[in-house]
Amino acid sequence: VIICIVVLAGIITIYSIYYVRMNERIQEFGKLKAIGMTKKELRHIVFKEGIGIAKKAAPLGILAGLFIEIIGLVILHAKSWNLLWELLPWISVPKLVISHIGAITLSLTITFLMVYLSLRKPMRIAGRITEIEAIRYPASHGSKKLRYLRKKSRKSRKRIHIFYLVKNQLKRYKLQSLLTILSMSATGMLAMVVATVISCTDSKLNADDLCHGQYMINEAVEFNNAEHPEREWDKVIQDNPLTDDLLQKIEEIEGVQAVTSFDSIYAEIPELSSGKYEIMGIPEENKSFLMDRITQGTVTYEALKSGERIVMDERAAKWAFHGLQIGDTISYVVDTGNGIPLVKKAEIVALGDFPMIFPGLFTASEGLKELCPANANCRCVYSVWCDETYNAETEKHIKAAIEKEPLLMLHTWQEQYETEQSSIQSLTVLCCIFLGILGGICIMNLINTMISSVQQRKKEIGILQAVGMTDWQLFQMLQLEGGLYIFGTLFTTIIGGFLLSFPVFLWARNNGFLGIRSYQFPATAVCAIAIILIVLEILLASILSHAAKKETIIDRIRF
């Protein structure tokens, strides 16, 4: 998708540049046609020019890409000095060229294909030029239809104002103006989509998804692992390290406010694919965890105690449970240790939004009692809540309490939060590099459009200045012309960007991507785009008006 977007932006830019150049060179091609050059030879001239530029630009682009990759690697791994030190021997252009030979070959192929596709229309225009039309053609007069419309609506004017001149210019080159606005808007809309995703991300919510509590202790349960048979669930629960003594030790640690426990069983569910599924039981003292997270359907905690009703996680319903809905019935088969599997049916009565670290099926702990093998401890998780988000001393004491239990794993909220922050930072850097490349292409398109506009009207501007147009009015005219491009781009970017970004937000929220829960309009990104475009337009208008003043009015009229 990214490659297609870059290729499309490049094709639009190259086509726009050559479309303008063809209008400027019609007389030149007409003279070549008059002295005997064929259509094929004219098309070949345009093709050779484009490919010649591509041969010089493509290697420079490859080198620029390699340098950007080096800078990106340094930025992404700036905090991890050990990893950066390991990467340093490979961070050199020759080694990157060797390791990326496939990507470089693909890039060169796409580049030349992109240039060829961009040149097809200008090549056809060159081939259709006739000798008489070309010799008569003045570049600033436009098409026959446009000349006819201007002649039909021509009226004498006592006063020519700047807005009239700008409007006349935009009408004269509608296609070129439209291509410029669309290419810049495409980049702006993509930037809004990316900015929306980044602005809606919440590292804290995502960390909550991956660690329930400031610290979370759970068992390392595995199935069919020949190297660690002790991790089989039926063996873990017979000598479960999550004991009352461990619970008391953790509660006595300074800084710990509370510890909540959860139970679970593993069962086969015939309605789903083969394998074991975990069903979590919520103790009555922690029932608010279950009841407050229900989003669809209604059920009481007392009704769940029978074990015949179950609550399912919304995301798990989509990802793992093949679209099971409220009202469906599932049966689960549990080996209780006596050799006779116990089969129990349960109705899905509600859906909820639960942490991703937990399984997708929930009920009351009492409802799992008869399914838990005799003399077994079916506890699965201790969630530890503390006074502070993170305290190194507290973590040290918790690790000391469980260090003799190889089956227990410790997760910290702070670790998950920092990991998510790092992921978002890496994503932001990569997106900024990508959008910077696209933005550079579109800025080139704007520069080409405005420079071509001045070049095509050199004689016209000279005549206007000869009859009284001041340098300040010339600057205002160019600024207004660029301002209309900027206004059109911003309007299209904001409207189109919102229409594109909101569905992306809904998808990300429904799939739990990067902890996205609520929509945040990317006002900062919109303001940044607007400021960049306005500053660019002012600078461009100043440079072009200054360049136009370098030649005398007589020289410009002679042009």
QUINORDA-V126608 format. One line per field, one symbol per residue. phi: phi as a letter, one per 30 degrees, with the letter a starting at -180 (. if undefined). A space follows every 10 residues. Layout:
phi: ???
This chain:
phi: .ddddddddd dddddddddd ddddcddddd ddddcjdddd dddddddddd dddddddddd dddddddddd ddddddcddc dddddddedc daeedddddc eddddddddd dddddddddd dedddddddc dddddddced cidddddddd ddcdbdbdbc cddddddddd ddbddddddd dddddedddd dddddddddd dbdddddddc adjdbbcbdc cbbhcddbdd ddedddddbd ddcdddeded ddddjddabc cbcabcbdbe dcddkccdcc ccdddcdded ddcdcbibac ddddddicbb ccdddddddc chidbdjdcb bbcbddjcic dccbcbcdca cbcceddcdc bbadeddced cdedhcccdb bccccbdcdb bddddddddd dcddcddcbc ccdddddddd dddddddddd dddddddddd dddedddddd ddddddcedd ddddddckdd dddddddddd dddddddddd dddddddddd dddddddddd cidhidbbdb dddddddddd dddddddddd dddddddddd cddddddde
